[in-house]
């Protein structure tokens, strides 16, 4: 198993003096001594403050996760969205006009600090607003393709994630056959469902924790780390309060708002349960990456026999849901 801990030593041991110095050099401003670490499992993120009192966020990207081109894809998308007056938080231009800085082979970016609150349960008006927001986002996302971002398709990402788990021997031998047979059956059965599906630039990780509400403003989309090419419905399903057959009212409201700006392929609703299964596997592989990087997975029991037994059971149940399909009712 590869361990990336050594190449990450500089990234894992960033000092406040270095962080503040890079921010001052990047923006050409003096900063106070404030340097507060913020929660982030993959990157290193800190809250800073200029002498003038402006809040600044500096984000150091984990070296083993993204190529420079992939990070620039993210920045370009955010800048395009900002230009179209879509509420996102774009990176600041550095003194050299770039948005991505590099120090000791570690890429970093600076962002304005923007507070807000999460909304766990949306009102009817907010579902309409979310539909309009994501439609406008997708309209920009459809204009071009990224240079180095994943395509959210079972053959593009899920197969490689399963290969990583199998090659790394993460799954206990007693459960491995059942786990991988179930997972690869899911891939085989869902891949044809993606045929002729529109693939555009999307947020890619659109759940309530990545949408903040600011007083007297609209919702803001944040954290585009996982943005890539994918079906637009992928930015809907994680917002739903339940499985799609029990979220028909919310889906109808969302689509009413969405279709104010852009058509929505209602046939793509059949991809929600397949995308959920892919998400299960994605999270498992993400935890494996954390371990390979010498870090700790966010799930305390990750890697235990009980953990793998539960994940195998969940995948079997998800395969059943996929086979049952989406039952359209009403306007959906």
VEXDREN-2710 file (C-alpha; in Angstrom, 1 decimal):
% VEXDREN-2710
k/r/px/py/pz
1/UNK/0.0/0.0/0.0
2/UNK/1.4/3.4/-1.0
3/UNK/1.9/5.9/1.9
4/UNK/2.1/9.5/0.9
5/UNK/3.0/10.8/4.3
6/UNK/6.6/11.8/3.5
7/UNK/5.8/14.0/0.5
8/UNK/3.1/15.6/2.6
9/UNK/5.4/16.6/5.4
10/UNK/5.5/20.3/4.4
11/UNK/1.8/20.5/3.8
12/UNK/1.0/18.9/7.1
13/UNK/3.3/21.2/9.1
14/UNK/2.5/24.6/7.8
15/UNK/3.5/27.4/10.2
16/UNK/1.5/30.5/10.9
17/UNK/4.4/32.8/9.9
18/UNK/4.6/31.1/6.5
19/UNK/0.9/31.2/6.0
20/UNK/0.6/34.9/6.8
21/UNK/3.7/35.7/4.8
22/UNK/2.3/34.0/1.7
23/UNK/-1.0/35.9/2.1
24/UNK/0.8/39.3/2.4
25/UNK/2.9/38.5/-0.6
26/UNK/-0.1/37.3/-2.6
27/UNK/-2.3/40.3/-2.0
28/UNK/0.3/43.0/-1.3
29/UNK/-1.3/43.9/2.0
30/UNK/-0.3/43.7/5.6
31/UNK/-2.0/41.1/7.8
32/UNK/-2.6/40.9/11.5
33/UNK/-1.3/38.0/13.5
34/UNK/-4.6/36.1/13.4
35/UNK/-4.3/32.6/11.9
36/UNK/-7.2/30.3/12.8
37/UNK/-7.3/26.8/11.4
38/UNK/-10.6/25.7/10.0
39/UNK/-12.1/22.2/9.7
40/UNK/-11.1/20.5/6.5
41/UNK/-10.4/16.8/6.1
42/UNK/-8.4/17.0/2.9
43/UNK/-7.0/20.6/2.5
44/UNK/-5.5/22.9/5.1
45/UNK/-7.7/26.0/5.5
46/UNK/-7.0/29.1/7.7
47/UNK/-8.9/32.3/8.5
48/UNK/-6.7/35.4/8.4
49/UNK/-7.3/39.1/8.8
50/UNK/-5.8/42.1/7.0
51/UNK/-4.6/45.1/9.1
52/UNK/-7.6/46.9/7.6
53/UNK/-9.9/44.3/9.2
54/UNK/-11.0/42.3/6.1
55/UNK/-11.5/38.6/6.7
56/UNK/-9.5/36.4/4.3
57/UNK/-9.5/32.6/3.9
58/UNK/-6.3/30.9/2.7
59/UNK/-6.7/27.4/1.3
60/UNK/-3.7/25.0/0.8
61/UNK/-4.6/22.1/-1.5
62/UNK/-3.4/18.6/-0.6
63/UNK/-0.6/17.9/-3.0
64/UNK/-1.5/14.3/-3.8
65/UNK/-5.1/15.0/-4.8
66/UNK/-5.3/17.4/-7.7
67/UNK/-3.1/18.5/-10.5
68/UNK/-2.5/22.2/-11.1
69/UNK/-4.7/22.1/-14.2
70/UNK/-7.6/20.6/-12.2
71/UNK/-7.4/23.4/-9.6
72/UNK/-7.3/26.0/-12.4
73/UNK/-10.4/24.4/-13.8
74/UNK/-12.2/25.0/-10.5
75/UNK/-11.0/28.6/-10.3
76/UNK/-12.0/29.3/-13.9
77/UNK/-15.5/27.9/-13.3
78/UNK/-15.9/30.0/-10.2
79/UNK/-14.8/33.1/-12.0
80/UNK/-17.2/32.4/-14.9
81/UNK/-20.0/32.0/-12.4
82/UNK/-19.1/35.3/-10.6
83/UNK/-19.0/37.1/-14.0
84/UNK/-22.6/35.8/-14.6
85/UNK/-23.6/37.2/-11.1
86/UNK/-24.2/33.7/-9.7
87/UNK/-23.6/33.7/-5.9
88/UNK/-20.4/31.7/-5.4
89/UNK/-17.2/32.6/-3.6
90/UNK/-14.5/33.0/-6.2
91/UNK/-10.7/33.1/-5.5
92/UNK/-9.0/36.5/-5.2
93/UNK/-6.5/37.7/-7.8
94/UNK/-3.0/37.6/-6.5
95/UNK/-0.5/40.4/-7.1
96/UNK/0.6/38.6/-10.3
97/UNK/-3.1/38.4/-11.5
98/UNK/-3.2/34.6/-11.0
99/UNK/-5.6/33.0/-8.6
100/UNK/-3.4/30.0/-7.8
101/UNK/-0.1/30.5/-5.9
102/UNK/2.6/27.8/-5.3
103/UNK/5.1/27.5/-2.5
104/UNK/7.3/24.5/-2.0
105/UNK/5.2/22.5/-4.5
106/UNK/2.0/23.3/-2.5
107/UNK/-0.7/25.1/-4.3
108/UNK/-2.8/27.6/-2.4
109/UNK/-5.5/30.2/-3.0
110/UNK/-7.0/33.2/-1.1
111/UNK/-10.8/33.9/-0.8
112/UNK/-12.8/36.6/0.8
113/UNK/-14.4/35.5/4.1
114/UNK/-18.2/35.2/3.7
115/UNK/-20.2/33.9/6.6
116/UNK/-23.6/32.4/6.4
117/UNK/-25.8/29.7/7.9
118/UNK/-26.8/26.2/6.7
119/UNK/-30.5/25.5/6.0
120/UNK/-31.3/21.9/6.9
121/UNK/-35.0/22.0/5.8
122/UNK/-36.1/24.1/2.8
123/UNK/-39.4/26.0/2.5
124/UNK/-41.4/25.9/-0.8
125/UNK/-39.9/29.3/-1.8
126/UNK/-36.4/28.1/-1.1
127/UNK/-36.9/24.9/-3.2
128/UNK/-37.9/27.2/-6.1
129/UNK/-34.8/29.4/-5.4
130/UNK/-32.5/26.4/-5.3
131/UNK/-33.9/25.3/-8.7
132/UNK/-33.2/28.7/-10.2
133/UNK/-29.7/28.9/-8.7
134/UNK/-28.7/25.5/-10.0
135/UNK/-30.2/26.1/-13.4
136/UNK/-28.2/29.3/-13.8
137/UNK/-25.1/27.4/-12.6
138/UNK/-25.6/24.6/-15.0
139/UNK/-26.3/27.0/-17.9
140/UNK/-22.7/28.3/-17.4
141/UNK/-21.4/24.8/-16.8
142/UNK/-22.7/23.7/-20.2
143/UNK/-20.7/26.3/-22.1
144/UNK/-17.3/24.5/-22.0
145/UNK/-15.5/21.4/-20.7
146/UNK/-12.8/21.4/-18.0
147/UNK/-9.2/20.3/-18.8
148/UNK/-8.6/17.9/-16.0
149/UNK/-11.7/17.0/-14.1
150/UNK/-13.4/13.7/-13.5
151/UNK/-16.6/12.6/-15.3
152/UNK/-19.2/11.3/-12.9
153/UNK/-19.9/8.1/-14.7
154/UNK/-19.6/4.6/-13.2
155/UNK/-17.0/3.6/-15.8
156/UNK/-15.0/6.8/-15.2
157/UNK/-14.8/6.9/-11.4
158/UNK/-16.5/4.0/-9.7
159/UNK/-14.5/1.3/-11.4
160/UNK/-11.2/2.9/-10.5
161/UNK/-12.4/3.4/-6.9
162/UNK/-13.2/-0.3/-6.6
163/UNK/-9.8/-1.2/-8.1
164/UNK/-8.1/1.0/-5.5
165/UNK/-10.0/-0.8/-2.7
166/UNK/-9.3/-4.2/-4.1
167/UNK/-5.6/-3.6/-4.9
168/UNK/-5.1/-2.1/-1.4
169/UNK/-6.7/-5.2/0.3
170/UNK/-8.8/-2.9/2.5
171/UNK/-11.8/-5.3/2.7
172/UNK/-11.4/-8.3/5.1
173/UNK/-10.9/-11.5/3.2
174/UNK/-14.1/-13.0/4.6
175/UNK/-16.2/-10.2/3.1
176/UNK/-14.2/-9.2/0.0
177/UNK/-16.0/-11.5/-2.4
178/UNK/-19.5/-10.4/-1.4
179/UNK/-18.5/-6.7/-1.3
180/UNK/-16.9/-6.6/-4.7
181/UNK/-19.4/-8.8/-6.4
182/UNK/-22.2/-6.6/-5.2
183/UNK/-20.4/-3.4/-6.1
184/UNK/-19.3/-4.5/-9.5
185/UNK/-22.9/-5.8/-10.2
186/UNK/-24.1/-2.3/-9.4
187/UNK/-21.6/-0.8/-11.9
188/UNK/-22.6/-3.3/-14.6
189/UNK/-26.3/-2.6/-14.2
190/UNK/-26.3/1.2/-13.9
191/UNK/-23.8/2.0/-16.6
192/UNK/-26.3/1.6/-19.4
193/UNK/-28.6/4.1/-17.7
194/UNK/-26.1/6.9/-18.3
195/UNK/-26.2/6.4/-22.1
196/UNK/-27.2/9.6/-23.9
197/UNK/-27.2/11.5/-20.6
198/UNK/-26.1/15.2/-20.7
199/UNK/-22.7/15.7/-19.1
200/UNK/-21.8/19.2/-18.1
201/UNK/-19.8/21.0/-15.5
202/UNK/-21.7/20.7/-12.2
203/UNK/-21.0/21.4/-8.5
204/UNK/-20.6/17.7/-7.8
205/UNK/-21.0/17.8/-4.0
206/UNK/-24.2/19.7/-3.7
207/UNK/-25.6/19.0/-0.2
208/UNK/-27.0/21.4/2.4
209/UNK/-23.6/21.9/4.0
210/UNK/-22.2/23.3/0.8
211/UNK/-25.0/25.9/0.4
212/UNK/-25.1/28.8/2.8
213/UNK/-27.8/31.4/3.3
214/UNK/-26.7/35.0/3.9
215/UNK/-29.1/37.6/5.5
216/UNK/-30.8/39.7/2.9
217/UNK/-29.0/37.7/0.1
218/UNK/-29.7/34.6/-1.9
219/UNK/-28.2/31.2/-1.3
220/UNK/-24.5/30.9/-2.0
221/UNK/-22.9/27.7/-3.4
222/UNK/-19.6/26.9/-1.7
223/UNK/-16.8/24.3/-1.8
224/UNK/-16.3/23.3/-5.5
225/UNK/-13.5/20.9/-4.7
226/UNK/-15.4/18.0/-6.2
227/UNK/-16.8/19.8/-9.3
228/UNK/-16.6/17.9/-12.5
229/UNK/-18.5/16.7/-15.5
230/UNK/-21.7/15.0/-14.7
231/UNK/-25.5/14.8/-15.1
232/UNK/-27.3/17.9/-13.8
233/UNK/-29.5/15.6/-11.6
234/UNK/-26.4/14.9/-9.5
235/UNK/-26.7/18.4/-8.0
236/UNK/-30.3/17.7/-7.0
237/UNK/-30.5/14.3/-5.3
238/UNK/-28.3/15.1/-2.2
239/UNK/-30.6/18.0/-1.3
240/UNK/-33.7/15.8/-1.2
241/UNK/-35.1/14.9/2.2
242/UNK/-35.6/11.2/1.3
243/UNK/-35.5/8.8/-1.6
244/UNK/-37.0/10.2/-4.8
245/UNK/-40.2/8.2/-4.6
246/UNK/-40.8/9.9/-1.2
247/UNK/-39.7/13.4/-2.3
248/UNK/-41.9/14.0/-5.3
249/UNK/-43.2/17.3/-3.9
250/UNK/-39.7/18.7/-3.4
251/UNK/-38.6/17.5/-6.8
252/UNK/-41.6/19.2/-8.5
253/UNK/-40.8/22.5/-6.7
254/UNK/-37.2/22.3/-7.6
255/UNK/-37.9/21.6/-11.3
256/UNK/-40.4/24.5/-11.4
257/UNK/-37.7/26.8/-10.3
258/UNK/-35.0/25.2/-12.5
259/UNK/-37.1/25.4/-15.7
260/UNK/-37.4/29.1/-15.3
261/UNK/-33.9/29.2/-16.8
262/UNK/-33.1/25.8/-18.3
263/UNK/-34.9/22.6/-19.3
264/UNK/-34.6/19.7/-16.9
265/UNK/-34.4/16.2/-18.2
266/UNK/-37.0/14.5/-16.1
267/UNK/-35.9/11.1/-17.4
268/UNK/-32.6/11.6/-15.6
269/UNK/-34.4/11.1/-12.3
270/UNK/-33.8/7.4/-12.8
271/UNK/-30.1/8.1/-12.1
272/UNK/-30.7/9.2/-8.5
273/UNK/-30.4/5.8/-6.9
274/UNK/-27.5/4.8/-9.1
275/UNK/-25.7/8.0/-8.2
276/UNK/-26.4/7.3/-4.5
277/UNK/-24.7/3.9/-4.9
278/UNK/-21.8/5.5/-6.6
279/UNK/-21.6/8.0/-3.7
280/UNK/-21.4/5.2/-1.2
281/UNK/-18.4/3.7/-3.0
282/UNK/-16.9/7.2/-3.5
283/UNK/-17.0/7.9/0.2
284/UNK/-15.4/4.5/1.1
285/UNK/-12.6/5.1/-1.4
286/UNK/-12.2/8.7/-0.1
287/UNK/-11.6/7.3/3.4
288/UNK/-9.1/4.8/1.9
289/UNK/-7.2/7.8/0.4
290/UNK/-7.2/9.4/3.8
291/UNK/-5.5/6.3/5.3
292/UNK/-3.1/6.1/2.4
293/UNK/-2.1/9.7/3.0
294/UNK/-1.2/8.8/6.6
295/UNK/-4.3/10.5/8.0
296/UNK/-7.3/9.4/9.9
297/UNK/-10.7/8.7/8.2
298/UNK/-13.6/10.7/9.4
299/UNK/-15.5/7.5/10.3
300/UNK/-14.1/6.2/13.6
301/UNK/-14.8/2.5/12.8
302/UNK/-13.6/2.7/9.2
303/UNK/-11.7/-0.5/8.3
304/UNK/-13.2/-2.7/11.0
305/UNK/-15.0/-5.9/10.2
306/UNK/-18.3/-4.4/11.4
307/UNK/-17.8/-1.4/9.1
308/UNK/-17.3/-3.6/6.0
309/UNK/-20.2/-5.8/6.9
310/UNK/-22.4/-2.8/7.1
311/UNK/-21.2/-1.3/3.9
312/UNK/-21.7/-4.6/2.1
313/UNK/-25.3/-4.8/3.4
314/UNK/-26.0/-1.2/2.4
315/UNK/-24.8/-1.9/-1.1
316/UNK/-27.0/-5.0/-1.4
317/UNK/-30.0/-2.9/-0.3
318/UNK/-29.1/-0.1/-2.7
319/UNK/-28.9/-2.6/-5.6
320/UNK/-32.5/-3.6/-4.7
321/UNK/-33.6/0.0/-4.8
322/UNK/-31.9/0.5/-8.2
323/UNK/-33.7/-2.5/-9.6
324/UNK/-37.0/-1.2/-8.3
325/UNK/-36.5/2.0/-10.2
326/UNK/-38.0/5.5/-9.9
327/UNK/-41.8/5.6/-9.9
328/UNK/-42.9/8.9/-11.4
329/UNK/-46.1/10.5/-10.0
330/UNK/-47.9/13.8/-10.5
331/UNK/-45.9/16.4/-12.5
332/UNK/-42.6/14.5/-12.1
END
